[in-house]
Amino acid sequence: MGDEEDGIDVADPLADLIASLGRGSVVHIRGDFVVPAGDYRVVALCGDYVKLQKGAASPVKLTRDQLLKLVDSGQRFSAGEGVLGSAGYRVGQDGLPRDKRRELLAALFSRPLRALPQVENVSEWGEPRTPKRYWKMVRCLQAFTENARGRKTMRRAVNDWEADLEWLDGVHGKAYRVNPFE
């Protein structure tokens, strides 16, 4: 086991990357004699296993340990999905319950940069527990809210984002409200 930082193993960013997979994430598998190499989409996440699908082929069921052995160590998620989505943050009717969303937001606020999902814009997130990380999270949630506001089908999602913004501000706002982007 590596160094512990607020309950997070910071010595194995690959394990954190696997733990942060979300449904729809794309991973590159090195492959072995059973699972061919290539890009696979996550189609299901369960406690003990992950189901991956390559193209139209039947899904492959792998334990998280098997996936750790097969995933490319230089793994990057597919472009287009941000840190929050790649980490499994979901709102609305099919989203995570409030306590799970906030647990995930708290973990993302504290994780080392190298342990966040390695999406295209991950460098914008800055170091953990800094104003830059706080404001990146705030700006993401604000953008999601503004882009969906006024759409009837997104009402629950907007309510969830607004509630999560209020929670984030209540927990970290006082300490991190200085905006490093201004």
Protein Blocks (a to p, Z undefined) as FASTA:
>chain_A
ZZdeehiafklmmlmmmmmpcehiacddebiaklccdddddfbdcfkbccddehjbccdd
ddfklmmmmpcfkbccdehiafklmnopagdjklccfklmmmmmmmmmmpcfklpccdfk
lmmnopehifklmmmmmmmmmmmmmmmgopaklmmmmmmmmmmmmmmmmmmmmmmmpcfk
ZZ
